[in-house]
Amino acid sequence: MANVPDTGNQKAVAHKRRVCVLCGGRSGEHEISLLSARSIVEALDREKNEVILVGIGKDGQWRLQRDPEYLLEQSDPRTIHLDPSGPLVVLSADPEMHGLLVLHDDATGCSLLPLDLVLPVLHGPCGEDGTVQGLLELSRIAYVGAGVLGSAVGMDKEVMKRLLRDAGIPNPDFMVVYQRKWAHDAQRCLDAVWEHFVPPVFVKPANLGSSVGISKVKTKSDLPRAMELAFQYDTKILVEEGVEGRELECSVLGNDEPIASAPGEIIPRHEFYSYEAKYLDEDGAALEIPAKIPQELAEQVRRLSIATYRALCCEGMGRVDFFLGRDGRLLVSEINTIPGFTRISMYPKLWEASGLSFPQLIERLIELAMERHERRRRLKIDH
């Protein structure tokens, strides 16, 4: 039989919550997800929580990781990987069972692994976009982070920016280009973009994060290459005005009454805060925590962060990114509903600077998830 956690000795761990850290995923941010999961597994209070680690491979298979400590032995974003030998798991089709079915490879069938909560650490599509959140809702399992709507809105940059605009929250000017239009008349798309913006511009997939597929474009001759790169990751891409200035970030925590951390500043040492600058180059960027900005501006960042969080129907957690233009404009760039959780990621570091340690932050996120789950559980489903 596959080596799975003992589900028969539940009395011994009855006082603990069984927390499933769900990581990996079929996206360009797979390795970053594993790094985030690694930090969370390390930080979880083992006196309160029994940790179950489930990895989604790039092939889409869900596998129980035989040892939750497996990721702790890895730290290089270039080589970190899941254990492919663990048994396959699926969420139970019976919402009263609240758990995973572990599929055994020795013809003994399957066994139930009950769960109290899932902590998704899935960055990008098929994880941060509401897909997994919907699956967990159907299975009636509590989970950390935004719900289906907030997750979907937070992932699609075009929809996000339209909602922010309608809510009166300032964000950079943008244009959307669809792959079907690009394939039909690329030149017309290029001309439309270049007539609308003053360079530089940023070209990015509409549904992705961690700066994957993003290009900073200064000349029209570089635009086709940037568009083709972005279209490798999505059928809809965003062209956004380049805002010259500073990059600020603020962490938000809570359900109905969210709170905001002290703002921080990203100081890239590359052309912009690229994937390489974030994860591969140790000297790719400097983090200024808290940001060296006037108190009045810091309060404005915090107010706008909470307004953005609410406008986009977020719960649990979110990191709001800003541009502070040289002309004084403060613009919301985007929200990340499952921000990075590596030890050097801004979301936990901003809370540490605001008085909440990494382990305390994870514990608070679990409490918020359980509170929301209990509130939703009491709602009527018939009449």
Secondary structure, 3 states (H helix, E strand, C coil): CCCCCCCCCHHHHCCCEEEEEEEECCCCCHHHHHHHHHHHHHHCCCCCEEEEEEEECCCCCEEECCCHHHHHHCCCCCCCCCCCCCCEEEECCCCCCCEEEEECCCCCCEEEEECCEEEEECCCCCCCCCHHHHHHHHCCCCECCCCHHHHHHHHCHHHHHHHHHHCCCCCCCEEEEEHHHHHHCHHHHHHHHHHHCCCCEEEEECCCCCCCCCEEECCHHHHHHHHHHHHCCCCEEEEEECCCEEEEEEEEEECCCCEECCCEEEEECCCCCCHHHHHHCCCCEEEECCCCCCHHHHHHHHHHHHHHHHHCCCCEEEEEEEEEECCCCEEEEEEECCCCCCCCCHHHHHHHHCCCCHHHHHHHHHHHHHHHHHHHHCCCCCC
